[in-house]
Amino acid sequence: MEKIFLISFFLNFCFLIFHNKIFHCLNLYDYPNKIKKHRHKVSCTGGLLFLLNFLLIFLYYLIQDLDFLLNIFNSKKKIISFLISILLVFILGLLDDKYNLEPKTKITSLIIIILISILIDESILINSLYFKNNYILHIEHFSIFFVLASFLIFMNSFNMFDGINLQASLFFSFVMMMLLVKSGEVYFFLLILTPFLVILYLNFQNKQFIGNSGSLLLSYIIGYFFLKFHGQISTLKVEDILLIILIPIYDSIRVVVIRLINKNKIFSGDNNHIHHILLKKLGLYKSIFIIQTLIIVPNVLSFFYLNLYFWIIISSLFYITLIFTLDRK
């Protein structure tokens, strides 16, 4: 186990040392515009660094300890399906970073990738929704539509939530920590988190963004594990997942409603997200602190007071109050 940690550490250390040369060779940048307020072009290769780490982890265990992966994915077919799907999602995001794909093209491509993944890996095809009060909602006839819609809604929300430095990376890190605790797969999720030490540092220095390739990749991985572990793990019910992703989902719904009211395109960019509003009023660091607090604190406190409906209501009220207060100011 120590070998893969050392290998991953070495890979990320090399990336950190030679990141300027790597950025120059890849020539993949995010340029400032009316919506994006950074002052100069910034490399959007954070997703690539994470993908390399992820593939390294899987390659190591495929060679050295296949049983470790089989314990999580159950079969070789599902491992291969997962790897192919994350590669396709990453490539789609990379093309979007490079050529700014039309929303219809991106959504159609995502639908095809997700449907192929569902056909190969039935473990992400949910037939029932499990709630904390032991209520089970059977959705056999709508399972494909539900999984497809869940992926698309969450991936779009995550992409919209990725608007200021550190935000998406910190959120992903928190979700992986929650999955680590709830699934018990400590080593696997710790390895996933390893590259984020470098990604967070470079993002903090405004030298690297995760880009659309990273945003799509990370959100697909979150969605995949939520769907895979739901029903298999007694501590990951519908309410658990909802509380974790509540703020990004709320914010994307609010922004889409505003766009519809203003008769703008749903996928057109703007500065109406909660992070943009906070950034104007309070600056970067306070904005990050407030948003992460809104996400993390209710989830952590839910371990001590298990009524998740209470925390969902509290989180909702805090979000609504914050938006209302900022709008008035």
C-alpha positions as CSV (number, residue, x, y, z in Angstrom):
1,M,0.0,0.0,0.0
2,E,2.9,2.4,0.8
3,K,4.3,1.9,-2.7
4,I,1.3,3.5,-4.5
5,F,1.3,6.5,-2.1
6,L,5.0,7.0,-2.8
7,I,4.5,6.8,-6.5
8,S,1.6,9.2,-6.4
9,F,3.6,11.6,-4.3
10,F,6.5,11.5,-6.7
11,L,4.2,12.1,-9.7
12,N,2.6,15.1,-8.0
13,F,5.9,16.5,-6.8
14,C,7.3,16.4,-10.4
15,F,4.2,18.1,-11.6
16,L,4.6,20.8,-9.0
17,I,8.3,21.4,-9.8
18,F,7.9,21.4,-13.6
19,H,4.3,22.8,-13.9
20,N,5.4,25.9,-15.9
21,K,7.0,23.7,-18.6
22,I,4.0,21.4,-18.6
23,F,1.5,24.3,-18.9
24,H,3.6,25.7,-21.8
25,C,3.8,22.4,-23.7
26,L,0.0,21.7,-23.3
27,N,-0.9,25.2,-24.3
28,L,-4.4,24.9,-22.8
29,Y,-5.5,28.1,-21.1
30,D,-8.6,29.9,-19.7
31,Y,-8.7,33.5,-20.9
32,P,-10.3,36.4,-19.1
33,N,-13.5,37.9,-20.5
34,K,-16.6,39.8,-19.3
35,I,-17.6,37.0,-17.0
36,K,-14.2,35.6,-16.1
37,K,-12.4,38.3,-14.1
38,H,-8.9,36.8,-13.7
39,R,-6.3,39.3,-15.0
40,H,-4.3,37.0,-17.3
41,K,-4.6,33.6,-19.0
42,V,-4.5,30.6,-16.6
43,S,-3.7,27.0,-17.4
44,C,-6.8,24.8,-17.1
45,T,-5.0,21.4,-16.7
46,G,-6.0,20.5,-13.1
47,G,-8.3,17.9,-14.6
48,L,-5.4,16.3,-16.4
49,L,-3.3,16.0,-13.3
50,F,-6.2,14.3,-11.5
51,L,-6.8,12.0,-14.4
52,L,-3.2,10.9,-14.5
53,N,-3.2,10.2,-10.8
54,F,-6.5,8.3,-11.1
55,L,-5.2,6.1,-14.0
56,L,-2.0,5.5,-12.0
57,I,-4.0,4.2,-9.0
58,F,-6.0,1.8,-11.2
59,L,-2.9,0.6,-13.2
60,Y,-1.1,-0.1,-9.9
61,Y,-3.9,-2.1,-8.5
62,L,-4.7,-3.9,-11.7
63,I,-1.2,-5.2,-11.7
64,Q,-0.4,-5.6,-8.0
65,D,-3.7,-6.1,-6.2
66,L,-6.7,-6.7,-8.4
67,D,-8.8,-8.0,-5.4
68,F,-8.6,-4.5,-3.9
69,L,-10.5,-3.0,-7.0
70,L,-12.8,-6.0,-7.2
71,N,-13.9,-5.4,-3.7
72,I,-15.2,-1.9,-4.8
73,F,-16.3,-2.6,-8.4
74,N,-17.3,-6.3,-8.2
75,S,-16.0,-7.3,-11.6
76,K,-13.3,-6.6,-14.2
77,K,-16.0,-5.5,-16.7
78,K,-17.2,-2.7,-14.3
79,I,-13.6,-1.6,-13.7
80,I,-12.9,-1.3,-17.4
81,S,-16.3,0.4,-18.0
82,F,-15.6,3.0,-15.3
83,L,-12.1,3.8,-16.7
84,I,-13.4,4.1,-20.3
85,S,-16.3,6.4,-19.2
86,I,-14.0,8.8,-17.2
87,L,-11.6,8.9,-20.1
88,L,-14.5,9.8,-22.5
89,V,-15.9,12.4,-20.1
90,F,-12.5,14.0,-19.7
91,I,-11.9,14.1,-23.5
92,L,-15.3,15.8,-23.9
93,G,-14.4,18.4,-21.3
94,L,-10.9,18.9,-22.9
95,L,-12.6,19.5,-26.3
96,D,-14.9,22.0,-24.6
97,D,-11.9,23.8,-23.0
98,K,-10.2,24.0,-26.4
99,Y,-13.0,24.7,-28.8
100,N,-15.9,25.9,-26.5
101,L,-18.5,23.3,-27.7
102,E,-22.1,24.1,-28.2
103,P,-24.3,23.1,-25.2
104,K,-26.4,20.8,-27.4
105,T,-23.2,19.0,-28.6
106,K,-21.9,18.6,-25.0
107,I,-25.2,17.4,-23.6
108,T,-25.8,14.9,-26.4
109,S,-22.3,13.5,-26.0
110,L,-22.7,13.2,-22.2
111,I,-26.0,11.3,-22.7
112,I,-24.3,8.9,-25.1
113,I,-21.4,8.3,-22.7
114,I,-23.7,7.8,-19.7
115,L,-26.1,5.4,-21.5
116,I,-23.1,3.3,-22.6
117,S,-21.9,3.2,-19.0
118,I,-25.3,2.2,-17.8
119,L,-25.6,-0.6,-20.3
120,I,-22.2,-2.0,-19.3
121,D,-22.3,-1.4,-15.6
122,E,-25.7,-2.2,-14.1
123,S,-24.5,-1.3,-10.6
124,I,-25.2,2.4,-11.2
125,L,-28.7,1.6,-12.5
126,I,-30.9,2.4,-9.5
127,N,-34.2,0.5,-9.3
128,S,-35.2,1.8,-5.8
129,L,-34.6,4.9,-3.7
130,Y,-33.8,4.3,-0.1
131,F,-34.7,6.8,2.6
132,K,-33.7,7.1,6.3
133,N,-37.2,6.2,7.6
134,N,-36.9,2.8,5.9
135,Y,-39.2,4.0,3.1
136,I,-38.4,2.6,-0.3
137,L,-39.5,4.2,-3.5
138,H,-39.4,1.7,-6.4
139,I,-38.6,3.3,-9.8
140,E,-37.9,0.2,-12.0
141,H,-39.7,1.6,-15.0
142,F,-37.9,5.0,-14.8
143,S,-34.5,3.9,-13.6
144,I,-32.6,4.7,-16.8
145,F,-34.2,8.1,-17.1
146,F,-33.6,8.8,-13.3
147,V,-29.9,7.9,-13.5
148,L,-29.4,9.9,-16.8
149,A,-31.2,12.9,-15.4
150,S,-29.3,12.7,-12.1
151,F,-25.9,12.7,-13.9
152,L,-26.8,15.5,-16.2
153,I,-28.4,17.8,-13.5
154,F,-25.5,17.2,-11.0
155,M,-22.7,17.5,-13.6
156,N,-24.2,20.8,-14.9
157,S,-24.7,22.1,-11.4
158,F,-21.1,21.2,-10.5
159,N,-19.8,23.0,-13.6
160,M,-21.8,26.1,-12.7
161,F,-20.6,25.9,-9.1
162,D,-16.9,26.0,-10.3
163,G,-16.7,29.7,-10.5
164,I,-13.9,30.9,-8.2
165,N,-10.6,29.5,-7.1
166,L,-10.7,26.5,-4.7
167,Q,-14.4,26.1,-4.7
168,A,-14.9,23.0,-6.9
169,S,-11.7,21.3,-5.6
170,L,-12.6,21.8,-2.0
171,F,-16.2,20.6,-2.6
172,F,-14.9,17.5,-4.4
173,S,-12.4,16.8,-1.6
174,F,-15.2,17.1,1.0
175,V,-17.4,14.7,-0.9
176,M,-14.5,12.2,-1.2
177,M,-14.0,12.5,2.6
178,M,-17.7,11.8,3.2
179,L,-17.6,8.8,0.9
180,L,-14.4,7.6,2.7
181,V,-16.3,7.8,6.1
182,K,-19.5,6.2,4.9
183,S,-18.1,3.5,2.7
184,G,-15.1,2.5,4.8
185,E,-12.8,2.4,1.7
186,V,-10.2,4.5,3.4
187,Y,-7.1,3.8,1.2
188,F,-9.0,4.2,-2.1
189,F,-10.5,7.6,-1.3
190,L,-7.3,8.8,0.3
191,L,-5.4,8.0,-2.9
192,I,-8.0,10.0,-4.9
193,L,-7.5,13.0,-2.6
194,T,-3.6,12.9,-2.9
195,P,-3.3,15.1,-6.1
196,F,-5.6,17.7,-4.6
197,L,-2.7,19.0,-2.5
198,V,-1.0,20.2,-5.7
199,I,-4.2,21.2,-7.4
200,L,-5.4,23.3,-4.5
201,Y,-2.0,24.9,-4.1
202,L,-1.7,25.9,-7.8
203,N,-5.4,27.0,-7.8
204,F,-4.8,29.1,-4.7
205,Q,-1.8,30.7,-6.5
206,N,-4.1,31.4,-9.5
207,K,-1.8,29.3,-11.7
208,Q,-4.1,26.5,-12.6
209,F,-7.9,25.9,-13.0
210,I,-9.4,22.4,-13.2
211,G,-11.2,23.5,-16.5
212,N,-14.3,21.9,-18.0
213,S,-12.3,18.7,-18.4
214,G,-11.7,18.6,-14.7
215,S,-15.2,19.8,-13.8
216,L,-16.9,17.1,-15.9
217,L,-14.5,14.4,-14.7
218,L,-14.9,15.2,-11.0
219,S,-18.7,15.5,-11.1
220,Y,-19.0,12.3,-13.1
221,I,-16.9,10.5,-10.4
222,I,-19.0,11.9,-7.6
223,G,-22.2,10.9,-9.4
224,Y,-20.9,7.5,-10.2
225,F,-20.0,6.6,-6.6
226,F,-23.2,8.1,-5.2
227,L,-25.3,5.9,-7.5
228,K,-23.0,2.9,-6.9
229,F,-23.0,3.0,-3.1
230,H,-26.7,4.1,-2.7
231,G,-28.6,1.1,-1.4
232,Q,-25.3,-0.9,-0.8
233,I,-24.2,1.3,2.1
234,S,-26.7,1.7,5.0
235,T,-25.3,5.2,5.7
236,L,-25.8,6.6,2.2
237,K,-29.5,7.2,1.7
238,V,-31.3,9.8,-0.4
239,E,-31.2,12.4,2.4
240,D,-27.4,11.9,2.9
241,I,-26.7,12.6,-0.8
242,L,-29.2,15.5,-0.9
243,L,-27.6,17.2,2.1
244,I,-24.1,16.9,0.6
245,I,-25.0,18.4,-2.8
246,L,-27.8,20.8,-1.6
247,I,-26.0,24.1,-2.0
248,P,-24.6,23.5,-5.6
249,I,-28.1,22.2,-6.7
250,Y,-29.9,25.1,-5.0
251,D,-27.6,27.7,-6.6
252,S,-27.9,26.2,-10.1
253,I,-31.7,26.1,-9.9
254,R,-31.8,29.7,-8.7
255,V,-29.5,30.9,-11.5
256,V,-31.5,29.0,-14.2
257,V,-34.8,30.5,-12.9
258,I,-33.2,34.0,-13.1
259,R,-32.1,33.3,-16.7
260,L,-35.5,32.1,-17.7
261,I,-37.2,35.2,-16.1
262,N,-34.7,37.4,-18.0
263,K,-35.3,35.4,-21.2
264,N,-31.7,34.5,-21.4
265,K,-30.3,31.1,-22.6
266,I,-30.2,28.5,-19.8
267,F,-26.5,27.7,-20.5
268,S,-25.4,31.3,-21.0
269,G,-22.8,32.5,-18.5
270,D,-23.4,35.2,-16.0
271,N,-22.3,36.5,-12.6
272,N,-25.5,35.6,-10.6
273,H,-24.0,32.6,-8.7
274,I,-23.7,32.8,-5.0
275,H,-19.9,32.9,-5.3
276,H,-20.0,35.8,-7.7
277,I,-22.3,37.8,-5.4
278,L,-20.1,37.0,-2.3
279,L,-17.0,37.8,-4.2
280,K,-18.2,41.3,-5.0
281,K,-19.3,42.0,-1.4
282,L,-16.7,40.2,0.7
283,G,-13.7,39.1,-1.4
284,L,-12.3,35.7,-2.3
285,Y,-11.3,34.2,1.1
286,K,-14.5,35.2,3.0
287,S,-16.5,33.9,0.0
288,I,-14.8,30.5,0.1
289,F,-15.1,30.3,3.8
290,I,-18.9,31.1,3.8
291,I,-19.7,28.7,1.0
292,Q,-17.7,25.8,2.4
293,T,-19.2,26.4,5.8
294,L,-22.7,26.2,4.3
295,I,-21.8,22.8,2.8
296,I,-19.6,21.2,5.5
297,V,-21.0,22.2,8.8
298,P,-24.6,20.7,8.4
299,N,-23.1,17.5,7.1
300,V,-20.6,17.2,10.0
301,L,-23.2,18.1,12.6
302,S,-25.6,15.5,11.1
303,F,-23.3,12.8,12.5
304,F,-24.2,14.0,16.0
305,Y,-27.8,14.8,15.4
306,L,-29.1,12.3,12.9
307,N,-32.3,13.9,11.8
308,L,-31.2,14.8,8.3
309,Y,-34.5,16.6,7.4
310,F,-33.6,19.1,10.2
311,W,-30.2,19.8,8.6
312,I,-31.7,20.0,5.1
313,I,-34.2,22.6,6.3
314,I,-31.5,24.5,8.2
315,S,-29.2,24.6,5.2
316,S,-32.0,25.7,3.0
317,L,-32.9,28.5,5.3
318,F,-29.3,29.7,5.6
319,Y,-28.9,29.7,1.8
320,I,-32.1,31.6,1.3
321,T,-31.3,34.1,4.0
322,L,-27.8,34.7,2.7
323,I,-29.1,35.3,-0.9
324,F,-31.8,37.6,0.3
325,T,-29.4,39.6,2.5
326,L,-26.8,40.0,-0.3
327,D,-29.5,41.0,-2.8
328,R,-30.8,43.7,-0.5
329,K,-27.3,45.1,0.0
